[in-house]
Every structure is written in C-alpha cells, then in structure tokens.
Amino acid sequence: MATAPLPQNATPDNDLGSALADSASRLLATGGDDATLYAAMAEAGWLAVAIAEEQGGLGLGLAQLAALARAIGEARSTVPVMAVAGIALPLLAAAQGKLAEDLLAAALVGEAVPVLAHQAEAAGHARGHGLARLVPAEGGLRLVGRWVAVEAAGFACHLLVPARRPDGATVIVVLAVADAGVERRTYRAIDGRLLMDVAIDAAVAGDQCLTLPDPDAALDAALDRGALLAMAEAVGSMRVLLADTLAYLKTRRQFGQPIGRFQALQHRAVDLTIALEEAEAVVDAACEAEGTADFGRAVAVAKVVGCRSARLIAREAVQMHGGIGITEELRVSHHFRSLTAAESRYGDDDAYRARFAALTASDLPPAKEHRA
C-alpha cells in the first residue's frame, strides 16, 4: 500500500506526534472520572510509548510522549499518566532483575501504578540532598523519611523511593503503598491534581532495591523527563489561553469596536504569540536532545524559558479578560492555575538556572594554573 506523502517540512516523528495528540484529544474529550480515563489511556498504549519494544513497549520516544502531554495540558486532565509513563516506567525499564521486570509488565497494562517519590520534605528542589537513608536495624535495614507532593495519589500502588545505603551509595527502593510503615496524606494541588505526602518508617529487604548501573544518573534523567513533560503540558495550557484571549479580543467591544483593534492590545497579543512559540521551541529542542550529553542542559533551558512564557501568558490572559478572567465559569482561570503549578513541578526556575550553570561548568576544561 502506498504511503501518503508528509506535509512540507514534516518528518515521520512529528507527524506521528500529531496523530497521537489528535487521538489523545478525542479520548480526553469523552470525559469520565480519572480512573476510567487512566484505564482507557493504558488500553490505548500511552503508558508504553517511551518503552522499548523488546520490553513490551511501543519503542517510540520522548517527543511522542510530549505530544500526548500537550494534549493533556490542553484538556487540563489531572490523570497522572505522565508521572507513570514518563518517569517511573523508564526507571523500571533501565533496571535489571525480576522485581523491575514484573512491575514494568504489570504497569504497562494498567494493573500496577508505580510512581517516583522524589521530593524529600526538607530538601526543596535540590537533587541528591535530603535523600532518605537506609539505616541498620534488627534483622536488616529500615527506610525512614518523608516525601511531599508525590503524584498519583489514589492511583499509586507502588512507590519508587531514592535512598542512601549505609555505605553512601544511592539505591531506589520499591515499596507497596499498603506496606506496614507507609503513611499517606492526600490533598488537591492548586491545579486540581491529587497529590500525597508520604511518611515512611518501614523494614526493607535486599530484593526490594532496583538494580541500576548508575542510580544517580537514572534519577537525574527521570527528573529531567518529569520537568520536560510538565512543560509540555504547560504548552498545551498556554495554547488554550492564547486562543481564548485572541478570541476575546475579537468579540469584546468598547467604544463601538472590538478591543482587538486597539494597537496596544495588538502589540501585547504579538508578545504572547512569540512567548508561546519560544516555549514550544525549547520543549521540542529538549525532546530532540534525548539520549545525548546535552539533554540535562536542554531541559533546564526548556524549564526556564517555558516558565517565563507561562507566567507572561497566564498573567496577560487574565488581565486582558478583566474580572471575568478569574471566575470559575471561564476556563482561563483554570489554566492560569495549571501554569502556576507547572512552574514548580520537578524543580522551579531557580533550581534549573543553577542546574544549567552546574552542568555547563562541569563541561568546561580546568583552568590553567598561572605561575608568577
């Protein structure tokens, strides 16, 4: 059968991403509660997008997962599919052993929901600081710590918990949320996502730790993917806010004409259009950098530039709509809250500025010593 030609400037990857986004939009438009939507997403193969075919996945890439994330952002869906498909499952796929294989297989079909507990209570957004410690205890080890803003509350059945062994090495412990010593407090975030704070004081067996060649690097990659997909969702919200604002400028009338005819508002609308294009460009660039040494820096740029665009578009959308922009009846206020929350997911602006500087400094050659 002949293959239809791609549009000019299209590639197979972005054409596939568009097809995924279209199917995602149709699925999300059907509505239903989060549990029903999650089951439908698992059946549609969303969880398998970024997993290799030999491990039961679809063998696609981060760009295709980001296309789904944009659709989720446009729909303002609170289903935690990205926390699983983009973060937890690639971590499991990178690990060896029966524990990781079994949990990955169950998660791909929606029978298990593992999530990463990455933000220790006292550590803020710093990476590697404040990790829980596995401490010697009678009969083995105990994991003690507190984590905040863990995604997929009400869904998660397993937690992937980074910790330090007594010898200082990083490990990722797999705990069932129903295990003794795991306590949870569930609440809604400002954007409507269901989160949980988790306190753990539980015994840990040796076979509960994932076998990873470099756990620290695996965690860094997982958090980078999380930040990037959060910004992809934010791009979806920005698209809706810009479209709604432009439509409002054409219909709201003052002094006998649409307010969109006022030159000052036209200039501001152009600024918003440029901001959206910048956010889309840095997210796309970071997706293309997947698997390269520049991935961490590309994600940092996407986070910083994306958050800057999100703040501008969210603020201006509300301001141009006036008082109705903050009402519950208008979706502008809901997307405003989504973008506000997106700024701190998986690290805020300051954290990624510092990360970019640290990654750049590590690539510089050592300074030459000057002798008098």
Summary of the structure (lengths in Angstrom):
residues: 372
radius of gyration: 22.1
end to end distance: 75.0
largest distance: 80.4
contacts: 1210
relative contact order: 0.10
helix: 54%
strand: 16%
